[in-house]
Amino acid sequence: MHPNLRIVVVAPDLVTEDSQDEHAVSLIERSKTLRIGLLENGYNLIATLPADVFLAERIAQLQPDLIIVDAESDARDALEHVVMATRDERRAIVLFTDDEDTSHVNEAVAAGVSAYIVSGLSPSRIKPILDVAMARFEHEQRLRTELSHAQEALVTKNVVDQAKTLIMKRQKISEPEAYAKIRKIAMNKGLKLADVSQQIIDMAELWL
């Protein structure tokens, strides 16, 4: 369990005085069950927010670790608000919904939803669901970081290779000697190899 996990619940405003409206009463009870389950399992529920145009700003201010979407029958609309609110800074997202139409589950997962739970909400299920969702999110974040580093390394290699080739041709020296020159410049100026290499390429283009 993540003891310091900061959680925000995104839910519709479910206030009703009509006890005959069984659907609304059911949604209110489900939403209450979710909050009770979070508190009983020791989670830090910091806010409950509506899925509106101000959601991105509120999430940016609160900086939650995980967002739970407590959606009504049309989960797509709520998800769109949450995905837009987290596009610049990804966060774990768990969706609880009573929408049995799962045709857009793949879209939700592709958009960043870590767990998509249809009906059957009970306090005892909340902890394992959130634990798995956080584990999956953290795994995906590690993969993204590794991919980003790999892509950066490839770009660096390509730029350095271009710069080495230019130096080798201009100064009639070997590849190790060209690399040593680039590395020495980078160390003396406190710059990255890629930055020095790009400067060499830019300078060479000026002479074309």
Buried (B, 14 or more C-beta within 10 A) or exposed (E): EBEEBBBBBBBBEBEEEEEEEEEBBEBBEBBEBBBEBBEEBEBBBBBBBBBEEEBBEBBEEBEBBBBBBBBBEEBBEBBEBBBBBBEEEEBBBBBBBBBEEEEBBEEBBEBBBBBBBBEEBEBEEBBEBBBEBBEBBEEBEEEEEEEEEEEEEEEBEEBBBBBBBBBBEEEEBEEEEBBBBBEEBBEEEEBEBBBBBBBBBEEBEEEE
